[in-house]
Amino acid sequence: MVDDVLDKKSDGQLGTTFKKTLGTENGTKVLNDLLRNNPQFTEESTRLDVFDAIAEECHRQDIYVHLDNHVSSAGWCCKSNDGNAWFGDKAFDVKKWTRALAYMAAHGKKWKNFKSIGLRNELRASSSPATLPINWDTWQGNMTAGAEAVYEANKDLLIFFSGMGYDSRLKQIFSDSLYRDIDFDTSKFAYKDKIVLEVHDYDFGETDCTNKMKKLTDEAFGALEISKDVKKAFPLVMSEWGFGQSLDQYQQGLPACLRYFLPEMQVGWMTWVLTGSYYIREGEHDYDETWGLLDHEGKNWRCPECINDPRGGLRTMIQATLGERSVATA
């Protein structure tokens, strides 16, 4: 989108964008539905008009805005061969990525509830041989350049740093172990007080909660406290975890562990995902998101028991994270 604005001097009108993305027939249908339900828009409204309207409505509803840079070429995320995996990948032009971060950081200044921005979602090894070297030196050089661009454009934002391995590995950032590959010395960064680390977890293979939490602490949550191997602590958010929306899946494996662990750690967290459907995903129109908290129409909870279970539903988990109650172990 930002490339269109800066290179083509066009933000892309909704009428053109929907038809180009979904095809003339389906694009026209979806566009008409959108305009009927959102009369403030027209076919000539732009994508940034939509961003602005969503931010304004979120502010009205007392919701903060966090922007997250997922991909450079629009599509479902994430795979090693999607062209978006690593710096210098087929679709991942580092200079354009940096300027896009700066552009959106500056554009969002008018949003009263714009609080943070994620530099890049789920960095990972690419199957393309054209990328920059896949190591922590490359990570540090490019992530700090992205953070500098954001900070210069908007000094109020918290800046989220993701790790490697689909954002499951952060230890190299905060550990002072002899086996570190980088020296992430934040004292020389003008934005040193704006850094937040983020971690994702979709590892359903480990069913023992003690082992799972030990691994999470070693790779991510160890950043929260000064210790023998940690001289600089960082704020941390688990910005993605989730489950197929059934009580059976919520009460087993990873979700069963996290619903106790995250409140105990008193950290912020976000679950994937709120929406119950997509206009298009991987070529399928009106795709049903079975991991969505909302149903297909976005009107009701997909799994009400997962939200409201008093022994540890998401509502209870939120209250426990905020210190308002404990999560029952029964």
N, C-alpha and C positions, 0 to 999 in steps of 0.2 A: 504493500500500500504506500509506504513512504517513498519507495523508488518511483512509483507513479507520480506522486506529488512533486518530487524534486527533479526527476529526469524528464517526465512527460508533461509536467505542469497541469496534471489532472488527478483529482482524488477518486474519480470513478463514480458515476451516478448510479443510484440503486437500480433503476430500470435496466441499464446496460449490464451491471454486475450480476444480477440474478439470472438474466437470460444467458449470459456468457458461461456462468458456472453450472447452471442446472438445465440448460437447454431452453429453447423458446417456449415450448408448451408448459413444462413444469415450472420454469422460471417465472412465467407470466402468472401462473396460478398462485405460487408462493408470494410473489410481489403483491398481487391483489389482496391476498389475505393479510399481509403485513400492513398495507396502506389502510385497509378497512379497520384494523385494530389499533393503528397508530396514525390518526389523522393529521398529526403534526408533520408527517413526512409526505413527500411527493416523489414521483419518479426521478426528479432532478436532485433530490437530496443526495448527499454524498456519504461515504463510509465514515468520515470523521464527524459528520453531523450525527450519525448514530452513536458513535463513541461519546460525543458530548451529551446527547440526550440520556444515555444510560448512566453516565456519571452524575448527571443532575438528579435523576430519579433515585439513584443510590443515596445521594446526599439527603434527599427528602426523606428516605427511609432509614437514615442514620447508619448507612453501610459505607465502610471505607473502600477505596479503589486501590487495587494492586495490579499493575500491568505486568504481564509476563511474556517474554520473547520466546515463543515456542519453536517456530520454524522460519526459514527464509523463503522457501517455496511452499505455497499452501498445500496442505494434505494432512492425512492422518499421521500422528506421531506416536511411536517412534521405532525406527528400524535402522540397522547398520547400513543399509543400501538405499536409504531414501534421499540421499544427497544433502541432508541437513545435520549429519551426525557430529562433525568435528570441524574446527576452523580450517577454512580453505577447501572444504568439501564442494562437490559440484554446484550446489545451490547456496553454499555458505560463504559469500563474499565478505571478508572481515571488515573492509572499509565501509561497505554499505550497511553492515550490521551495526557498526559503531555510530554511523551518522543517524541511523534509524532510532537507536536508543536515545541519542541526544535530541532528535526531533520530537519524539513522543514525550520525553521528560519536559521539554519546553512547552509543547502544546498543552500538556495537562496542568500547567500552572494555574489555569483559570478554574480548574475543578477544586472546589473547597475541601473535598474529601480524598484527594489524591495523596497517598501516604508512602507508597513504596513501589519498587520496580524490580523484576527479576531479570538478570542479564541474559540467561540462556537456559532453556529447559533440557534436562537429561543429556548432557554431553556424553559421548560414547565413541568407541572405536568405529571407524568407518571402513567399509569394504572397498572404498575407492582408494587407489594408490596416489591420488593427486593432493591429498590433504597435507597440512603441515604436520610435523612429527607429533605423534600421539604420546605425549608425556606431560609431566607436571610443569616443566619449564614453559612449554607452549601454553598450557592452561593459565599460568600466572601472568605471562606477558600480555595475553589477549584479554583476560578477564579484568585486569587492572586498567587496561586501556579503555575498555567498555565502561568501567566504573568512573574513570576520570571524565569521560564524555558526558555521562549522566550528571555528575556533580557540577561540572561547569555549566550545564544547562539549567539545573534545578537543585540548589543546595539544600533543599528541605527534605528530599526523599531518602528513605531507607533503601539500601541497595543490597539485594539478595544475591549471594554467590552460591551457585550449585557446584557440586563436585564432579567426579568422573564415575564411569560405570553406571550410566543411567541415573546419576545423582544418588548413588548408594555409598560412595566412598568419599569421605571428607578428611580422614585422619592426617593426610599429608599437609593439610592446611593448618591444623592447630597443634599437632604433636611436636614435641621437641626431641623425639627419639633420634638416635644416631643414624637410623635408616631413612631419614627424610630425604626427599629428592629436591625440595625447595626450601627457601627461607622466606616465609610469608610475613615479613616484618612490616606491620601496619603503622608503625610509628612515623614512617616517612610519607604516609598517604594523607592528603588533605581531608579525605572523606573517612578517616579511620573510625570516627564515632558513628558512622552511618552503616557499617557493615553488619549484615545478618547472614548467617549460613542457613542453607535449606537442604533437607534430605527427603528422599522418596523411598518407599518400601513396598514392594509387591512380592516379597519372598514368602510363598506359601509352603515351601518345602520343609521348613523347620517347624515342628509341632510342639517342641518343648519350650515353654515360655522363658525359663531360666536361661537356656542357651541362646534363645533369640534376643533377649534383652542384653545379654552380655556382648553379643556381636554388635548390636545397635549402639551400645555405649562405647565400644572400642572404636567403631568407625565414624560415629557422629556425635552422640550425646556427651562424650567425654569433653567436648569443646565447651561445655557449660561451666566447668569449674577448674580453678587452678589446682594443679597436682604436680607430682614428681615429673611427669612428662609433658605437662601443659603449663607454660609460663604466661600465656595470653588466652584468656577465656573470651568466647564470642556468644552473642545471642544466637539462638537456633530455633527454626520452625520446621516441623514436619509438614511440608507443603503438599504432599500427596501420599495417600494410602486409600484403600477402598476395598469393596467386595461386591459380588453379585447380590442383589437386593432380596435376600431371604434370611429368615431368622436362623436357619441351619448354618448358612455360610458366615453369618455375623458371630455366632457363638463358638466357632471353631478356628483353630490355627492362628494366623496373624491377627485378625481383628479381635479375637478373644484375648490375646496378649496385650494389644495396644490399648484396649479400653480401660485397662488398669494402669499400664505403664505410663501413658501420656499424662493423665492427671497427677500421678505420683511425681513425675518430672516437672510439672507445672510449666510446660512449654506450649506455645501456640501450635495449632495444627489445622489442616484443611483436609477434607476428604474428597476423593474423586468419585463421583462427580454430582453436581446438582441437577443438571438438565436430564430430561427423560427421552430426548430424541434429537436428531440432527436433520437439517435440510438434506444433507448428503454426507455419507461417510464411506470411503473406499468404493465409490461408484454406486452405492445403494441409496436411492432416494428415500426420504422419510424414515431414516434408520432408527430402530428402537434401541435405546441405551439401557441394557439390563442392569448396569451398575449405577444408574441414575437414582438419586434420592427421590426425585419426582417421577410420576407416571408419564406416559407418552405425551399426554396433553398438557403436562405441567400444572395440573390442578390439585392433585392429591399425592400423599406419600406413597411410594411404590411398595414399601414394607413398613406399615405403621408400627408394627411390633419392634422393629429395629430402632425406631425413633423413640418410642415411648416406654419400652420395657423398664420398669422401675429398678430392676436389679443391675442395669448397666446399659440401657439404650443410649443412643447418641445424645439425647436431651440430658440425661443424667451425667453422661461423660463430659458434656460442656460445663454443667454446673460444678462438677468435681474439679475440672481443670481450673475454673475460676475460684476454687476454694470455698464454694457455697455449700457443698455436701460431699460425702464420700460415695465411691462406687461399691455397691454390695458385692460380696464374693460368692453369694449363694447362686 
